[in-house]
């Protein structure tokens, strides 16, 4: 069974209230989802809270997941990204600043090892090659939304286009990227 099939099976079991499957899904995916939340929020405390909220949503919405050829991780990442952006908007609207980093966190070396760095470089190279197949404007939009946490509305305001137009552009761009990455 592939990792994708395993995660799909766990989600199916969660939709039937299987707590062991929920725990297994958490153990397999929480670190990656935390990384996504942290990338958007840039603060560990809110990122941890978002991951907790995300897993509550997964428990509640597992029945709505449909295995339709998309990676189940895409579904989980989308939930996490959206929850992180929602939290970021709330924090911005309240004028909250990120908490200062204490000395222990500055001294801790959490950098990936050589093997992980090599894999990450290879994946980044493939992604960059696929992004290069998009028009420069679309590649920049995808980067701003999915790597820097900007909202669709912020992109629409930035490029002077309607929100639905930006959504369409991004959806088409993501379809092109998915096709490229699957080659």
Number of C-alpha atoms within 10 A of each C-alpha: 7 7 12 15 13 13 20 20 17 21 26 19 17 22 20 13 15 14 14 12 19 20 13 13 20 16 10 13 14 18 12 15 25 23 17 22 30 20 18 24 23 15 16 17 12 19 25 17 14 26 26 16 16 25 21 12 15 23 18 13 13 21 15 11 15 13 15 7 7 11 15 21 16 10 15 19 19 16 19 28 27 17 20 27 19 14 19 21 15 12 15 11 9 9 9 10 9 13 11 7 10 8 8 8 9 9 8 8 8 8 8 10 8 9 9 11 12 12 11 13 12 12 13 12 12 14 15 12 14 17 22 13 14 16 11 11 10 19 19 14 23 24 14 16 18 15 14 13 21 18 16 20 15 14 20 17 13 10 12 10 12 13 15 12 12 20 15 11 15 18 13 13 20 17 12 15 20 14 11 15 14 6 5
